[in-house]
């Protein structure tokens, strides 16, 4: 699966976005290390805090199906610009690895590639909790 193919899947996934409030559809496509693809869209809620972003929809689909080894996540919106994951999604992404690749697409042919560590430097992550098992108690 190339970055471009994953971007195409994110663009397609955007079609299912449920965005009656923001009218801001977002699509995501997640590639697991096993080569499986899980897509997601944003799903809004009349009680706005219940909204789920496209990235987290894709992650929760993958994890709930037993796939936690995430290779890459592509993200696309309708803007003629790059749409970066929000802070909550960045924190959820880093849960599954600091080297996860993020492909932020303006279009099928125009995308930027980062790692989650680029976008969430000095993060709090599962590594920090593991340190407690050592001499920290
Ligand atoms: N949103 C996403 O789904 N992913 C992003 O990367 C940025 C924001 C959604 C949340 C909400 O449904 C809408 O975009 C406007 O904030």
Boltz pocket constraint, residues with backbone or C-beta under 6 A from the ligand:
constraints:
  - pocket:
      binder: B
      contacts: [[A, 18], [A, 19], [A, 22], [A, 24], [A, 25], [A, 26], [A, 41], [A, 42], [A, 43], [A, 44], [A, 51], [A, 52], [A, 53], [A, 54], [A, 55], [A, 75], [A, 83], [A, 84], [A, 85], [A, 86], [A, 89]]
      max_distance: 6.0
